[in-house]
């Protein structure tokens, strides 16, 4: 039963392959046919720019967007190329009469070309036998020529006009499927080349003139209607640079960078040629730096060269194009204007060369690879950080040839204003500058980075984030000439000591410190490691029921067990918590870390402070004592109070200030000595 399906499947496969083999132009034409079929046979739907006579066959995406170069379009329905209406019948059921090229010109919207063919004595040739292709300018194309240009043609019809028309012709039949991207055809005028570009969006250009109506068959060839009168070109891109007065600075820069040979070689490039005005807009110091640095200069110029020829008529929506420098540019259009990175900075477009096309631009496009770190930061979402480093007198590290990586907090970090610059802040900022030019994609977990402030920073690689100490990278790297910019989500806080050092230095944890010492865990939290400690504050201990607290503090083994439940043997900074994260505690049970309303929660309890960094871990301050599920005690109020434990319970009063009191210090020492009699360890 399955065998009869095989021929059908093969047929469908063949049809699919045939569709895939169609040229982009034929694909958009087919889409237009599908959209117009409800109006009858051979009807094509076209998008027409409102207020103009410009029409486009478009793909599915443009059909739904209803926009060309950001401008609204209306849908009109007309006969597909090669067909015509029949009175009283639906659609366009009749094929156009097959006649010679001269007669065909009159029925496809190129009557002016037909008229000039007659005047220039080209008519006998295109009426007679042979096989020709003519790219015929539309009537509107001839009308758009300047009066001076048109007069020079029609005043000498037997030479100038005839030569111009013959340049629009090829002595063989060439259909759109034969018009391959980047190819050249030899014209019938001195065999001068005609450049063909066939773009993925279905647009075909002939010397940057857009093909409007294609594949009109004639008895002696084929007619394609185009939207411009095309002119011969004999200059390379390099020769255009050498002859244009407005490109004098560019000419000097190209000569200094040894790019001349590339721009006069065979190929199909697009040069976005910065004018003298474009160079003058750049600060003199920046321009001199780039012009004096051969590598930066070469990157600058290569950033203005696209890898393929891009005519203006081919751009009907935004697209990203790669430059020879390796970066990308957003090329788009807004109405009649071309845009680069969203700006209408193209002053003159479609200057055709034998090896590509030149567009004149009135702004210099400086790639990241030619910028200093300071310039990269000024133009991004870390501009407030540049003010901070400048105020701290650290600009020299970010503007010279020193190879560094800047960890720059994003502007949102300073929404309440910039911090005051003092010696401590300056030292902290120095620790935001890492020695060597790094790339985030090559960083690895546990890597150590040296800062200009002589601190060592750790790299933490998580599933959804990459962090350096407590600060996580918030955007893609920007790699400059000598340095790299890492945008980070917060100010860095380099560690100043071990977990125990940090806890002892913070009066909020005096009770916890005493408990750790009582349980004999001090040495463990001082040793090298990768701990995450959820540290109960004094407030957390005071919130416990009296009987429960007495029992806990009176049992060193149970105390050690509870404290171990607050410690995990891996470092988890808050930036790594985007969903639920489960950590195995040193006690053995799991800890659940989550983010809710931008607040870290541990076992559903909110954290009071995150990312207190230590050399061997990270500390979170919590206002509750966490307990394993299986050993959560019930509160008992009938246990006798131990006076020593009562004093210990009030350890918040025995902080550093209390311990310096000559009367309380001996008591505090005796309590700790007693509690160490039953010590435990990890």
Secondary structure in CASP SS format (residue, H / E / C, confidence):
PFRMAT SS
TARGET T0000
AUTHOR 0000-0000-0000
METHOD secondary structure of the structure
MODEL  1
X C 1.00
X C 1.00
X H 1.00
X H 1.00
X H 1.00
X H 1.00
X H 1.00
X H 1.00
X H 1.00
X H 1.00
X H 1.00
X H 1.00
X H 1.00
X H 1.00
X H 1.00
X H 1.00
X H 1.00
X H 1.00
X H 1.00
X H 1.00
X H 1.00
X C 1.00
X C 1.00
X H 1.00
X H 1.00
X H 1.00
X H 1.00
X H 1.00
X H 1.00
X H 1.00
X H 1.00
X H 1.00
X H 1.00
X H 1.00
X H 1.00
X H 1.00
X H 1.00
X H 1.00
X H 1.00
X C 1.00
X C 1.00
X C 1.00
X E 1.00
X E 1.00
X E 1.00
X E 1.00
X E 1.00
X E 1.00
X E 1.00
X C 1.00
X C 1.00
X C 1.00
X C 1.00
X C 1.00
X E 1.00
X E 1.00
X C 1.00
X C 1.00
X C 1.00
X H 1.00
X H 1.00
X H 1.00
X H 1.00
X H 1.00
X H 1.00
X C 1.00
X E 1.00
X E 1.00
X C 1.00
X C 1.00
X E 1.00
X E 1.00
X E 1.00
X E 1.00
X E 1.00
X E 1.00
X E 1.00
X E 1.00
X E 1.00
X C 1.00
X C 1.00
X C 1.00
X E 1.00
X E 1.00
X C 1.00
X C 1.00
X C 1.00
X C 1.00
X C 1.00
X C 1.00
X C 1.00
X C 1.00
X C 1.00
X E 1.00
X E 1.00
X C 1.00
X C 1.00
X C 1.00
X C 1.00
X C 1.00
X H 1.00
X H 1.00
X H 1.00
X H 1.00
X H 1.00
X H 1.00
X H 1.00
X C 1.00
X C 1.00
X C 1.00
X H 1.00
X H 1.00
X H 1.00
X H 1.00
X H 1.00
X H 1.00
X H 1.00
X H 1.00
X H 1.00
X C 1.00
X C 1.00
X C 1.00
X H 1.00
X H 1.00
X H 1.00
X H 1.00
X H 1.00
X C 1.00
X C 1.00
X C 1.00
X C 1.00
X E 1.00
X E 1.00
X E 1.00
X E 1.00
X E 1.00
X E 1.00
X C 1.00
X H 1.00
X H 1.00
X H 1.00
X H 1.00
X H 1.00
X C 1.00
X C 1.00
X C 1.00
X H 1.00
X H 1.00
X H 1.00
X H 1.00
X H 1.00
X H 1.00
X H 1.00
X H 1.00
X C 1.00
X C 1.00
X H 1.00
X H 1.00
X H 1.00
X H 1.00
X H 1.00
X H 1.00
X H 1.00
X H 1.00
X H 1.00
X H 1.00
X H 1.00
X C 1.00
X E 1.00
X E 1.00
X C 1.00
X C 1.00
X C 1.00
X C 1.00
X C 1.00
X H 1.00
X H 1.00
X H 1.00
X C 1.00
X C 1.00
X C 1.00
X C 1.00
X E 1.00
X E 1.00
X E 1.00
X E 1.00
X C 1.00
X C 1.00
X C 1.00
X C 1.00
X C 1.00
X C 1.00
X E 1.00
X E 1.00
X E 1.00
X E 1.00
X E 1.00
X E 1.00
X C 1.00
X C 1.00
X C 1.00
X C 1.00
X C 1.00
X E 1.00
X E 1.00
X E 1.00
X C 1.00
X C 1.00
X E 1.00
X E 1.00
X E 1.00
X E 1.00
X E 1.00
X E 1.00
X E 1.00
X E 1.00
X E 1.00
X E 1.00
X C 1.00
X C 1.00
X E 1.00
X E 1.00
X E 1.00
X E 1.00
X E 1.00
X E 1.00
X C 1.00
X C 1.00
X C 1.00
X C 1.00
X C 1.00
X C 1.00
X C 1.00
X C 1.00
X C 1.00
X C 1.00
X H 1.00
X H 1.00
X H 1.00
X H 1.00
X H 1.00
X H 1.00
X H 1.00
X C 1.00
X H 1.00
X H 1.00
X H 1.00
X H 1.00
X H 1.00
X H 1.00
X H 1.00
X H 1.00
X H 1.00
X H 1.00
X H 1.00
X H 1.00
X H 1.00
X C 1.00
X C 1.00
X H 1.00
X H 1.00
X H 1.00
X H 1.00
X C 1.00
X C 1.00
X C 1.00
X C 1.00
X C 1.00
X E 1.00
X E 1.00
X E 1.00
X E 1.00
X E 1.00
X E 1.00
X C 1.00
X H 1.00
X H 1.00
X H 1.00
X H 1.00
X H 1.00
X C 1.00
X C 1.00
X C 1.00
X H 1.00
X H 1.00
X H 1.00
X H 1.00
X H 1.00
X H 1.00
X H 1.00
X H 1.00
X C 1.00
X C 1.00
X H 1.00
X H 1.00
X H 1.00
X H 1.00
X H 1.00
X H 1.00
X H 1.00
X H 1.00
X H 1.00
X C 1.00
X C 1.00
X E 1.00
X E 1.00
X C 1.00
X C 1.00
X C 1.00
X C 1.00
X C 1.00
X H 1.00
X H 1.00
X H 1.00
X C 1.00
X C 1.00
X C 1.00
X C 1.00
X E 1.00
X E 1.00
X E 1.00
X E 1.00
X E 1.00
X C 1.00
X C 1.00
X C 1.00
X C 1.00
X E 1.00
X E 1.00
X E 1.00
X E 1.00
X E 1.00
X E 1.00
X E 1.00
X C 1.00
X C 1.00
X E 1.00
X E 1.00
X E 1.00
X E 1.00
X C 1.00
X C 1.00
X E 1.00
X C 1.00
X C 1.00
X E 1.00
X E 1.00
X E 1.00
X E 1.00
X E 1.00
X E 1.00
X E 1.00
X E 1.00
X C 1.00
X C 1.00
X E 1.00
X E 1.00
X E 1.00
X E 1.00
X E 1.00
X E 1.00
X C 1.00
X C 1.00
X C 1.00
X C 1.00
X C 1.00
X C 1.00
X H 1.00
X H 1.00
X H 1.00
X C 1.00
X C 1.00
X H 1.00
X H 1.00
X H 1.00
X H 1.00
X H 1.00
X H 1.00
X C 1.00
X C 1.00
X C 1.00
X C 1.00
X H 1.00
X H 1.00
X H 1.00
X H 1.00
X H 1.00
X H 1.00
X H 1.00
X H 1.00
X H 1.00
X C 1.00
X C 1.00
X C 1.00
X C 1.00
X H 1.00
X H 1.00
X H 1.00
X H 1.00
X C 1.00
X C 1.00
X C 1.00
X C 1.00
X E 1.00
X E 1.00
X E 1.00
X E 1.00
X E 1.00
X E 1.00
X C 1.00
X H 1.00
X H 1.00
X H 1.00
X H 1.00
X C 1.00
X C 1.00
X C 1.00
X C 1.00
X C 1.00
X C 1.00
X C 1.00
X C 1.00
X H 1.00
X H 1.00
X H 1.00
X H 1.00
X H 1.00
X H 1.00
X H 1.00
X H 1.00
X C 1.00
X C 1.00
X E 1.00
X E 1.00
X E 1.00
X C 1.00
X C 1.00
X C 1.00
X C 1.00
X H 1.00
X H 1.00
X H 1.00
X C 1.00
X C 1.00
X C 1.00
X C 1.00
X C 1.00
X E 1.00
X E 1.00
X E 1.00
X E 1.00
X C 1.00
X C 1.00
X C 1.00
X C 1.00
X E 1.00
X E 1.00
X E 1.00
X E 1.00
X E 1.00
X E 1.00
X C 1.00
X C 1.00
X C 1.00
X C 1.00
X E 1.00
X E 1.00
X E 1.00
X C 1.00
X C 1.00
X E 1.00
X E 1.00
X E 1.00
X C 1.00
X C 1.00
X C 1.00
X C 1.00
X E 1.00
X E 1.00
X C 1.00
X C 1.00
X C 1.00
X C 1.00
X E 1.00
X E 1.00
X E 1.00
X E 1.00
X E 1.00
X C 1.00
X C 1.00
X C 1.00
X C 1.00
X C 1.00
X C 1.00
X C 1.00
X C 1.00
X C 1.00
X C 1.00
X H 1.00
X H 1.00
X H 1.00
X H 1.00
X H 1.00
X H 1.00
X H 1.00
X C 1.00
X H 1.00
X H 1.00
X H 1.00
X H 1.00
X H 1.00
X H 1.00
X H 1.00
X H 1.00
X H 1.00
X H 1.00
X H 1.00
X H 1.00
X C 1.00
X C 1.00
X C 1.00
X H 1.00
X H 1.00
X H 1.00
X H 1.00
X H 1.00
X C 1.00
X C 1.00
X C 1.00
X C 1.00
X E 1.00
X E 1.00
X E 1.00
X E 1.00
X E 1.00
X E 1.00
X C 1.00
X H 1.00
X H 1.00
X H 1.00
X H 1.00
X H 1.00
X C 1.00
X C 1.00
X C 1.00
X H 1.00
X H 1.00
X H 1.00
X H 1.00
X H 1.00
X H 1.00
X H 1.00
X H 1.00
X C 1.00
X C 1.00
X H 1.00
X H 1.00
X H 1.00
X H 1.00
X H 1.00
X H 1.00
X H 1.00
X H 1.00
X H 1.00
X C 1.00
X C 1.00
X E 1.00
X E 1.00
X C 1.00
X C 1.00
X C 1.00
X C 1.00
X C 1.00
X H 1.00
X H 1.00
X H 1.00
X C 1.00
X C 1.00
X C 1.00
X C 1.00
X E 1.00
X E 1.00
X E 1.00
X E 1.00
X E 1.00
X C 1.00
X C 1.00
X C 1.00
X C 1.00
X E 1.00
X E 1.00
X E 1.00
X E 1.00
X E 1.00
X E 1.00
X E 1.00
X C 1.00
X C 1.00
X E 1.00
X E 1.00
X E 1.00
X E 1.00
X C 1.00
X C 1.00
X E 1.00
X E 1.00
X E 1.00
X E 1.00
X E 1.00
X E 1.00
X E 1.00
X E 1.00
X E 1.00
X E 1.00
X C 1.00
X C 1.00
X E 1.00
X E 1.00
X E 1.00
X E 1.00
X E 1.00
X E 1.00
X C 1.00
X C 1.00
X C 1.00
X C 1.00
X C 1.00
X C 1.00
X H 1.00
X H 1.00
X H 1.00
X C 1.00
X C 1.00
X C 1.00
X C 1.00
X C 1.00
X C 1.00
X C 1.00
X C 1.00
X C 1.00
X C 1.00
X C 1.00
X H 1.00
X H 1.00
X H 1.00
X H 1.00
X H 1.00
X H 1.00
X H 1.00
X C 1.00
X H 1.00
X H 1.00
X H 1.00
X H 1.00
X C 1.00
X H 1.00
X H 1.00
X H 1.00
X H 1.00
X C 1.00
X C 1.00
X H 1.00
X H 1.00
X H 1.00
X H 1.00
X H 1.00
X H 1.00
X H 1.00
X H 1.00
X H 1.00
X H 1.00
X H 1.00
X H 1.00
X H 1.00
X H 1.00
X H 1.00
X H 1.00
X H 1.00
X C 1.00
X C 1.00
X C 1.00
X C 1.00
END
